[in-house]
Amino acid sequence: MKIEKLPSGSYRIRKTYKGQTYTVVFDRKPTQKEAMQAMARELDKVQGTGTTERLTFKNAARRYMEDKSHVLSPSTIRGYQSILRNLPDSFTSLLVSDITSAAVQKTINTYSAGHSPKSTSNAHGFIVAVMGMFSPNTTINTTLPQKIRKEPYIPSDDDIKRILDYSRGTMFEIALILATFGLRRSEICAITPDDISGNTLTISKALVQDAEKNWITKSTKTEAGTRQIYLPDHVIRLIQTQGYVYKGYPNSIVCYLQRTQKKLGIPKFSLHKLRHYYASMSHALGIPDSYIMASGGWKSDSTLKQVYRHAMDDKKDAMQKKAAEYISSRILPQ
């Protein structure tokens, strides 16, 4: 009986019996005797379809990631690996067949003590996905911690103008400009001059880290992410003069933005908030959602509305005044 070592570090044995292949996975390398005993128990245990496997949750999770390694993004796989490391051993060592809804609830309750509601929700989603693959008949009903609604700071026109003026002539100038046009950092770092034709920039790839934290170029995260956007002559000339968009380490853009905010006394916001600025600004200008979605690569309008539901303060006052003046002139008695 052959014992195979998997990329995850686990060990696997297989046996074909009456046309059906059975698999047993171990956390460590078993002896031949242990392998034969485990397979014998597996064959005794099989019921109905014969597909039930004697897996701990940890091994099932590893199998889940391996089976989906080519359809999930590298960042998603890294996130799953992090979740698996942070789940308590008391849960990950359980056999999938022994996991109940109560066990999941207890684990989520423990996990939430040291993680945000969003991270806890992601961990729960991962557990449910793994169980759905290896124990689809297990019903899981979990109460999750209430999400904390935050009011994110969306940079104003003045904030962005000051930042772009300060970055003029630096290696970060073009990257920050493109971020204000709704591009993700991963998309910015993957752009080459060949992606530009006239004033049109074609976005079809992204620079991301794989599960081993190596930087690789791959296609955009979603079908909507592949798109074309218009860039003004000034930006095109900057790229043509420099000969490239950005060649540094991706995280350096974020570090530079944070240093600049501190230097200029601007409220701290993430690089991704420049993408939110683009959506909020476009919405305030009256541009239809369908065009904003196409330009920014948002997959659905529900996602887009979550982005701009927090109107920019400098636009909000003007919009409120416009509405008040309309009511005053058209509705209220003169």
Contacts in CASP RR format, 6 or more apart in sequence:
PFRMAT RR
TARGET T0000
AUTHOR 0000-0000-0000
METHOD contacts of the structure
MODEL  1
MKIEKLPSGSYRIRKTYKGQTYTVVFDRKPTQKEAMQAMARELDKVQGTG
TTERLTFKNAARRYMEDKSHVLSPSTIRGYQSILRNLPDSFTSLLVSDIT
SAAVQKTINTYSAGHSPKSTSNAHGFIVAVMGMFSPNTTINTTLPQKIRK
EPYIPSDDDIKRILDYSRGTMFEIALILATFGLRRSEICAITPDDISGNT
LTISKALVQDAEKNWITKSTKTEAGTRQIYLPDHVIRLIQTQGYVYKGYP
NSIVCYLQRTQKKLGIPKFSLHKLRHYYASMSHALGIPDSYIMASGGWKS
DSTLKQVYRHAMDDKKDAMQKKAAEYISSRILPQ
1 13 0 8 1.000
1 15 0 8 1.000
1 32 0 8 1.000
1 35 0 8 1.000
1 36 0 8 1.000
1 39 0 8 1.000
2 13 0 8 1.000
2 14 0 8 1.000
3 11 0 8 1.000
3 12 0 8 1.000
3 13 0 8 1.000
3 29 0 8 1.000
3 30 0 8 1.000
3 32 0 8 1.000
3 35 0 8 1.000
4 11 0 8 1.000
4 12 0 8 1.000
4 13 0 8 1.000
4 14 0 8 1.000
5 11 0 8 1.000
5 12 0 8 1.000
5 29 0 8 1.000
6 12 0 8 1.000
6 25 0 8 1.000
6 62 0 8 1.000
6 66 0 8 1.000
7 66 0 8 1.000
8 62 0 8 1.000
8 63 0 8 1.000
8 65 0 8 1.000
8 66 0 8 1.000
9 62 0 8 1.000
10 25 0 8 1.000
10 26 0 8 1.000
10 27 0 8 1.000
10 59 0 8 1.000
10 62 0 8 1.000
11 25 0 8 1.000
11 26 0 8 1.000
11 27 0 8 1.000
11 28 0 8 1.000
11 29 0 8 1.000
11 30 0 8 1.000
12 23 0 8 1.000
12 24 0 8 1.000
12 25 0 8 1.000
12 26 0 8 1.000
13 23 0 8 1.000
13 24 0 8 1.000
13 26 0 8 1.000
13 30 0 8 1.000
13 35 0 8 1.000
13 38 0 8 1.000
13 39 0 8 1.000
14 21 0 8 1.000
14 22 0 8 1.000
14 23 0 8 1.000
15 21 0 8 1.000
15 22 0 8 1.000
15 39 0 8 1.000
15 42 0 8 1.000
15 43 0 8 1.000
16 22 0 8 1.000
17 43 0 8 1.000
20 50 0 8 1.000
22 39 0 8 1.000
22 42 0 8 1.000
22 43 0 8 1.000
22 46 0 8 1.000
22 50 0 8 1.000
22 53 0 8 1.000
23 53 0 8 1.000
24 35 0 8 1.000
24 38 0 8 1.000
24 39 0 8 1.000
24 42 0 8 1.000
24 53 0 8 1.000
24 54 0 8 1.000
25 53 0 8 1.000
25 55 0 8 1.000
25 59 0 8 1.000
25 62 0 8 1.000
25 63 0 8 1.000
26 34 0 8 1.000
26 35 0 8 1.000
26 38 0 8 1.000
26 59 0 8 1.000
27 56 0 8 1.000
27 58 0 8 1.000
27 59 0 8 1.000
30 38 0 8 1.000
38 54 0 8 1.000
41 54 0 8 1.000
42 53 0 8 1.000
42 54 0 8 1.000
45 52 0 8 1.000
45 54 0 8 1.000
46 52 0 8 1.000
52 97 0 8 1.000
53 60 0 8 1.000
53 96 0 8 1.000
53 134 0 8 1.000
54 95 0 8 1.000
54 97 0 8 1.000
55 63 0 8 1.000
55 95 0 8 1.000
55 96 0 8 1.000
55 134 0 8 1.000
56 92 0 8 1.000
56 93 0 8 1.000
56 94 0 8 1.000
56 95 0 8 1.000
56 96 0 8 1.000
57 87 0 8 1.000
57 91 0 8 1.000
57 92 0 8 1.000
57 93 0 8 1.000
57 94 0 8 1.000
57 95 0 8 1.000
57 96 0 8 1.000
57 99 0 8 1.000
57 127 0 8 1.000
57 130 0 8 1.000
58 84 0 8 1.000
58 92 0 8 1.000
58 93 0 8 1.000
60 96 0 8 1.000
60 130 0 8 1.000
60 133 0 8 1.000
60 134 0 8 1.000
61 80 0 8 1.000
61 84 0 8 1.000
61 92 0 8 1.000
61 126 0 8 1.000
61 130 0 8 1.000
62 84 0 8 1.000
63 134 0 8 1.000
64 80 0 8 1.000
64 129 0 8 1.000
64 130 0 8 1.000
64 133 0 8 1.000
64 134 0 8 1.000
65 72 0 8 1.000
65 77 0 8 1.000
65 80 0 8 1.000
65 81 0 8 1.000
67 133 0 8 1.000
69 77 0 8 1.000
69 211 0 8 1.000
72 80 0 8 1.000
73 208 0 8 1.000
73 218 0 8 1.000
73 221 0 8 1.000
74 208 0 8 1.000
74 209 0 8 1.000
74 210 0 8 1.000
74 211 0 8 1.000
74 216 0 8 1.000
74 218 0 8 1.000
75 208 0 8 1.000
75 209 0 8 1.000
77 210 0 8 1.000
77 211 0 8 1.000
78 209 0 8 1.000
78 210 0 8 1.000
78 211 0 8 1.000
78 213 0 8 1.000
79 122 0 8 1.000
80 126 0 8 1.000
81 211 0 8 1.000
83 122 0 8 1.000
83 123 0 8 1.000
83 126 0 8 1.000
84 92 0 8 1.000
84 126 0 8 1.000
86 111 0 8 1.000
86 115 0 8 1.000
86 123 0 8 1.000
87 107 0 8 1.000
87 111 0 8 1.000
87 123 0 8 1.000
87 127 0 8 1.000
88 107 0 8 1.000
88 110 0 8 1.000
88 111 0 8 1.000
90 107 0 8 1.000
91 99 0 8 1.000
91 103 0 8 1.000
91 106 0 8 1.000
91 107 0 8 1.000
94 103 0 8 1.000
96 130 0 8 1.000
96 131 0 8 1.000
96 134 0 8 1.000
96 135 0 8 1.000
97 135 0 8 1.000
99 131 0 8 1.000
99 135 0 8 1.000
99 138 0 8 1.000
100 138 0 8 1.000
101 138 0 8 1.000
101 139 0 8 1.000
101 140 0 8 1.000
101 141 0 8 1.000
101 142 0 8 1.000
104 124 0 8 1.000
104 127 0 8 1.000
104 131 0 8 1.000
104 140 0 8 1.000
104 142 0 8 1.000
105 141 0 8 1.000
105 142 0 8 1.000
105 143 0 8 1.000
107 127 0 8 1.000
108 120 0 8 1.000
108 123 0 8 1.000
108 124 0 8 1.000
108 127 0 8 1.000
108 142 0 8 1.000
108 144 0 8 1.000
111 120 0 8 1.000
111 123 0 8 1.000
112 120 0 8 1.000
112 144 0 8 1.000
112 145 0 8 1.000
115 123 0 8 1.000
116 148 0 8 1.000
117 144 0 8 1.000
117 145 0 8 1.000
117 146 0 8 1.000
117 147 0 8 1.000
117 148 0 8 1.000
118 147 0 8 1.000
120 144 0 8 1.000
120 145 0 8 1.000
121 144 0 8 1.000
121 147 0 8 1.000
124 142 0 8 1.000
124 144 0 8 1.000
127 140 0 8 1.000
128 140 0 8 1.000
131 138 0 8 1.000
131 140 0 8 1.000
132 138 0 8 1.000
151 310 0 8 1.000
152 269 0 8 1.000
152 273 0 8 1.000
152 276 0 8 1.000
152 310 0 8 1.000
153 267 0 8 1.000
153 268 0 8 1.000
153 269 0 8 1.000
153 273 0 8 1.000
154 269 0 8 1.000
154 273 0 8 1.000
154 276 0 8 1.000
154 277 0 8 1.000
154 280 0 8 1.000
154 310 0 8 1.000
154 311 0 8 1.000
154 312 0 8 1.000
154 313 0 8 1.000
155 163 0 8 1.000
155 266 0 8 1.000
155 267 0 8 1.000
155 269 0 8 1.000
155 273 0 8 1.000
155 274 0 8 1.000
155 277 0 8 1.000
155 312 0 8 1.000
156 312 0 8 1.000
156 313 0 8 1.000
156 314 0 8 1.000
157 281 0 8 1.000
157 314 0 8 1.000
158 314 0 8 1.000
159 266 0 8 1.000
159 267 0 8 1.000
160 180 0 8 1.000
160 274 0 8 1.000
160 277 0 8 1.000
162 264 0 8 1.000
162 266 0 8 1.000
163 176 0 8 1.000
163 257 0 8 1.000
163 260 0 8 1.000
163 261 0 8 1.000
163 264 0 8 1.000
163 266 0 8 1.000
164 173 0 8 1.000
164 176 0 8 1.000
164 177 0 8 1.000
164 180 0 8 1.000
166 260 0 8 1.000
166 263 0 8 1.000
166 264 0 8 1.000
167 173 0 8 1.000
167 176 0 8 1.000
167 256 0 8 1.000
167 260 0 8 1.000
170 256 0 8 1.000
171 246 0 8 1.000
171 247 0 8 1.000
171 248 0 8 1.000
172 246 0 8 1.000
172 252 0 8 1.000
172 253 0 8 1.000
172 256 0 8 1.000
172 257 0 8 1.000
173 238 0 8 1.000
174 235 0 8 1.000
174 238 0 8 1.000
174 239 0 8 1.000
174 242 0 8 1.000
174 245 0 8 1.000
174 246 0 8 1.000
175 185 0 8 1.000
175 188 0 8 1.000
175 189 0 8 1.000
175 245 0 8 1.000
175 246 0 8 1.000
175 253 0 8 1.000
176 253 0 8 1.000
176 257 0 8 1.000
176 274 0 8 1.000
177 235 0 8 1.000
177 238 0 8 1.000
178 188 0 8 1.000
178 191 0 8 1.000
178 235 0 8 1.000
178 245 0 8 1.000
179 185 0 8 1.000
179 188 0 8 1.000
179 271 0 8 1.000
179 274 0 8 1.000
179 275 0 8 1.000
180 274 0 8 1.000
180 277 0 8 1.000
180 278 0 8 1.000
181 229 0 8 1.000
181 231 0 8 1.000
181 235 0 8 1.000
181 278 0 8 1.000
181 295 0 8 1.000
182 274 0 8 1.000
182 275 0 8 1.000
182 278 0 8 1.000
182 279 0 8 1.000
182 295 0 8 1.000
182 296 0 8 1.000
183 203 0 8 1.000
183 229 0 8 1.000
183 275 0 8 1.000
183 296 0 8 1.000
184 206 0 8 1.000
184 272 0 8 1.000
184 275 0 8 1.000
185 250 0 8 1.000
185 253 0 8 1.000
185 254 0 8 1.000
185 271 0 8 1.000
185 272 0 8 1.000
186 206 0 8 1.000
186 207 0 8 1.000
186 208 0 8 1.000
186 221 0 8 1.000
186 250 0 8 1.000
187 203 0 8 1.000
187 205 0 8 1.000
187 206 0 8 1.000
187 220 0 8 1.000
187 225 0 8 1.000
188 245 0 8 1.000
188 246 0 8 1.000
188 253 0 8 1.000
189 206 0 8 1.000
189 207 0 8 1.000
189 245 0 8 1.000
189 246 0 8 1.000
189 248 0 8 1.000
189 250 0 8 1.000
190 205 0 8 1.000
190 206 0 8 1.000
190 207 0 8 1.000
190 217 0 8 1.000
191 201 0 8 1.000
191 203 0 8 1.000
191 245 0 8 1.000
191 246 0 8 1.000
192 244 0 8 1.000
192 245 0 8 1.000
193 239 0 8 1.000
193 240 0 8 1.000
193 243 0 8 1.000
193 244 0 8 1.000
195 201 0 8 1.000
195 202 0 8 1.000
195 203 0 8 1.000
195 204 0 8 1.000
196 202 0 8 1.000
196 231 0 8 1.000
196 236 0 8 1.000
196 239 0 8 1.000
198 236 0 8 1.000
199 230 0 8 1.000
199 231 0 8 1.000
199 232 0 8 1.000
199 233 0 8 1.000
199 236 0 8 1.000
200 228 0 8 1.000
200 229 0 8 1.000
200 230 0 8 1.000
200 231 0 8 1.000
201 228 0 8 1.000
201 229 0 8 1.000
201 230 0 8 1.000
201 231 0 8 1.000
202 227 0 8 1.000
202 228 0 8 1.000
203 220 0 8 1.000
203 225 0 8 1.000
203 226 0 8 1.000
203 227 0 8 1.000
203 228 0 8 1.000
203 229 0 8 1.000
204 219 0 8 1.000
204 220 0 8 1.000
204 226 0 8 1.000
205 217 0 8 1.000
205 218 0 8 1.000
205 219 0 8 1.000
205 220 0 8 1.000
206 217 0 8 1.000
206 218 0 8 1.000
206 219 0 8 1.000
206 220 0 8 1.000
206 221 0 8 1.000
207 215 0 8 1.000
207 216 0 8 1.000
207 217 0 8 1.000
207 250 0 8 1.000
208 215 0 8 1.000
208 216 0 8 1.000
208 218 0 8 1.000
209 215 0 8 1.000
209 216 0 8 1.000
210 216 0 8 1.000
215 250 0 8 1.000
219 226 0 8 1.000
220 226 0 8 1.000
222 297 0 8 1.000
222 299 0 8 1.000
223 299 0 8 1.000
224 293 0 8 1.000
224 294 0 8 1.000
224 297 0 8 1.000
224 298 0 8 1.000
224 299 0 8 1.000
225 296 0 8 1.000
225 297 0 8 1.000
225 299 0 8 1.000
227 294 0 8 1.000
227 295 0 8 1.000
227 296 0 8 1.000
227 297 0 8 1.000
229 295 0 8 1.000
229 296 0 8 1.000
239 245 0 8 1.000
246 253 0 8 1.000
253 271 0 8 1.000
254 270 0 8 1.000
254 271 0 8 1.000
257 271 0 8 1.000
258 268 0 8 1.000
260 266 0 8 1.000
261 267 0 8 1.000
261 268 0 8 1.000
261 269 0 8 1.000
262 268 0 8 1.000
275 296 0 8 1.000
275 307 0 8 1.000
276 307 0 8 1.000
276 308 0 8 1.000
277 312 0 8 1.000
278 295 0 8 1.000
278 296 0 8 1.000
279 292 0 8 1.000
279 296 0 8 1.000
279 298 0 8 1.000
279 304 0 8 1.000
279 307 0 8 1.000
279 308 0 8 1.000
280 307 0 8 1.000
280 308 0 8 1.000
280 310 0 8 1.000
280 311 0 8 1.000
280 312 0 8 1.000
280 315 0 8 1.000
281 312 0 8 1.000
281 315 0 8 1.000
282 291 0 8 1.000
282 292 0 8 1.000
282 295 0 8 1.000
283 289 0 8 1.000
283 292 0 8 1.000
283 308 0 8 1.000
284 311 0 8 1.000
284 312 0 8 1.000
284 315 0 8 1.000
284 319 0 8 1.000
289 301 0 8 1.000
289 304 0 8 1.000
289 305 0 8 1.000
290 301 0 8 1.000
292 298 0 8 1.000
292 304 0 8 1.000
293 299 0 8 1.000
293 300 0 8 1.000
293 301 0 8 1.000
293 304 0 8 1.000
298 304 0 8 1.000
298 307 0 8 1.000
311 319 0 8 1.000
END
